[in-house]
Structure formats: structure tokens, C-alpha cells
Amino acid sequence: MRYAVREKLFSIGDDYWITDERGDKAFLVDGKVLRLRQTLEIQDPGGRVLVTVRKKLIAMHESMEIEEDGALAATVRKALVSPLHHRFTVELADGRELDVTGSILDKEFEITAGGGQVLARISRAWFRIRDTYGVDVAPGQDDVLFLAIAVALDRIQHDEDERARQ
């Protein structure tokens, strides 16, 4: 399933809809204000919280945690060294690790499991709408988890861009 996601929350109070390939509202990303850590909730159209994405407070590198039902589901972390591409790792709660490689500037990524199996793709090229990128999740995968990973990647890059401007 392919989804359209608005690029970059401009401030943590912003809310926006993720739409499906038909343009229907699929998930609400609710940026929570007045929290100690940057917090985003991904909700279903009825307002039920599906996952929470939070900035990790103490980390060597930019990291975001994804929680589902109050338990840690995944941690998205920028790789230590990425000379040719932007690289991130996603550590899942069950111990598996996913690789994310691509280009932040072009908003083109692949999320792969061991053996190079592509689980999801993120691409700006699929949409002509400004500040929008697509997330295409492979059949049988957890759409909400991969959307949360895409939102976390975007937030990490947004925070790094803000620090670079200061």
C-alpha cells in the first residue's frame, strides 16, 4: 500500500493526515506540545493511538523510539558512518535489525531486512505535491510501523537541519 506523507513537521504542535493511494485519510500524525521529549502520535481516523514516536533523550546519535501499546517496538538511529549514502538502523523489539539507506535530500530510501529483502520504500518522486513524499509498504508488512519509521527519519533530519542553521 502506498501512502502520502507531508514532509517535515515545522513545529511539534503540527498535526497532519497521512492519506492512502486513493487520497482517503488513513492516519493522523498528532504532534504533542508541552512534553519533555518531542512526541508524535499516529492515530487511526477515529482518534485511537496506534503508535507513539518519541525522541530518545540520551543517545550518542539522533534517535527516535517507536512505542506500541506502551511497549518499545523499534528504535530508529542514524548510523555512525555513512560516506556514500545516508544510513539509519532500525532495531526492532524482537532483536531484528532493519537497514535504511538512501538520500535525505532526495527523500529516496529503502528499508530492508537481512538478505536485502525490501520491506518499504520512501520516495518523493511519486508525488508532484510540494512537501509530500510517499511510503510504499510491501504486502504483509506492518503499515503503521513503517509509516512511524518514515516519520521518525523525517523528524531526525529536520532536527539536524535546525541545528546546522544555528
Residue pairs with C-beta under 8 A, 6 or more apart in sequence:
1 20
1 21
1 136
1 137
1 143
2 20
2 21
2 126
2 134
2 135
2 136
2 137
3 18
3 19
3 20
3 21
3 26
3 27
3 134
3 135
3 136
3 137
3 143
3 147
4 18
4 19
4 20
4 21
4 23
4 127
4 129
4 132
4 133
4 134
5 18
5 29
5 132
5 133
5 134
5 135
5 147
5 150
5 151
5 154
6 16
6 17
6 18
6 131
6 132
7 107
7 124
7 131
7 132
7 133
7 154
8 131
8 154
8 157
8 158
9 16
9 29
9 31
9 40
9 154
9 155
9 158
11 31
12 31
12 32
12 33
12 35
12 38
12 39
12 40
13 31
13 33
14 31
15 28
15 29
15 30
15 31
16 28
16 29
17 25
17 26
17 27
17 28
17 29
18 25
18 26
18 27
18 28
18 29
18 42
18 135
18 147
19 25
19 26
20 26
25 45
26 45
27 42
27 43
27 44
27 45
27 50
27 144
27 147
28 42
28 43
28 44
28 45
28 47
29 40
29 41
29 42
29 43
29 151
30 40
30 41
30 42
30 43
31 39
31 40
32 39
32 40
32 41
36 57
37 54
37 55
37 56
37 57
38 54
38 55
38 155
38 159
39 52
39 53
39 54
39 55
40 52
40 53
40 54
40 151
40 155
41 49
41 51
41 52
41 53
42 49
42 50
42 51
42 52
42 53
42 144
42 147
42 148
42 151
43 49
43 50
44 50
50 68
50 144
51 66
51 67
51 68
51 73
51 144
51 145
51 148
52 66
52 67
52 68
53 64
53 65
53 66
53 67
53 148
53 151
53 152
53 155
54 64
54 65
54 67
55 63
55 64
55 65
55 155
55 159
56 63
56 64
56 65
56 75
59 77
61 77
61 78
61 79
61 80
62 77
62 78
62 156
62 159
62 160
63 75
63 76
63 77
63 78
63 156
64 75
64 76
64 152
64 155
64 156
65 72
65 74
65 75
65 76
66 72
66 73
66 74
66 75
66 76
66 145
66 148
66 149
66 152
67 73
68 144
68 145
71 93
72 93
73 92
73 93
73 145
73 148
74 90
74 91
74 92
74 93
74 145
74 148
74 149
75 90
75 91
76 88
76 89
76 90
76 100
76 149
76 152
76 153
76 156
77 88
77 89
77 90
77 91
78 87
78 88
78 156
79 87
79 88
79 89
81 87
85 101
85 102
85 103
86 101
86 102
86 103
86 104
86 109
87 99
87 100
87 101
88 99
88 100
88 101
88 153
88 156
89 97
89 98
89 99
89 100
90 97
90 98
90 99
90 100
90 111
90 149
91 97
92 98
96 113
96 114
97 114
98 111
98 112
98 113
98 119
98 149
99 111
99 112
100 109
100 110
100 111
100 112
100 149
100 153
101 109
101 110
101 112
102 108
102 109
102 110
102 122
103 109
104 153
104 157
106 124
107 122
107 123
107 124
107 133
108 122
108 123
108 124
108 125
109 121
109 122
109 123
109 153
110 118
110 120
110 121
110 122
111 118
111 119
111 120
111 121
111 122
111 146
111 149
112 118
112 119
113 119
118 138
119 137
119 138
119 141
119 146
120 135
120 136
120 137
120 138
120 141
120 146
120 149
120 150
121 134
121 135
121 136
122 133
122 134
122 135
122 136
122 150
122 153
123 133
123 134
123 136
124 132
124 133
124 134
126 133
126 134
126 136
127 133
127 134
133 150
135 146
135 147
135 150
137 143
137 146
137 147
